[in-house]
C-alpha cells in the first residue's frame, strides 16, 4: 500500500490524541470512556502499522 504522507501524519496524530484521552479518562476513573479510547487507539495503531509496514 502506497499511502500519502498526509494520511500517515493524520493517523499518527489520531493515535497520539486517543492515547492522551485514554490517560485523561483513566485518571478521572471514567472507565467506559477510557475503554472506548483504548479501542480507538488500538484500531488507529493497527491502521498506522498497515500503512507503514512495507517501508518506502
N, C-alpha and C positions, 0 to 999 in steps of 0.2 A: 504494500500500500504506500502510495506516494502522497502523503498529506501535506497541505500547505503549511508554512511556518506559523501563520496566524492561528491555525486550528490547534497546533501543539501548544502555543502560548496560552490560548484560551482554556484548554483543558488543564494545563498546569495551574493557571490562576484559580480554576474551579476546585482543583484538589486542595490547594492551599486554603481557599476560603472555607471549604467544608471541614477541613481539619481545625481551623480556628473556631468555627461554630460548634464543632463537637466538643472542644475543650471548654468553651463558654457554657454550653448547656450542661455538660457533665459537672462543672464546678458549682452550678446552681442546683444540681441534682434534679434536673428536668429530664428524666430518663427516656421518655418516648421521643422527644425531640433529638436527644443525643443519639439514640439508636437510628433514627431517620437520617441524621447527618453522617453517621458511620456507614450506612448502606450507600448513600450517595457518594461518599468519599471512596469507598471500595469500587463502586461502579465506574467513577471517573478515573480512578487509578488503573483499572483494567483497560479502559479505553486508551489512556496515555501509554500504557505498556504496548498495546497492539499497534499504536501509531508509530512507536519509536523502536520496536524490537529488531527491525531489519537494518537499522542504520541508514546512512545516506549513500 
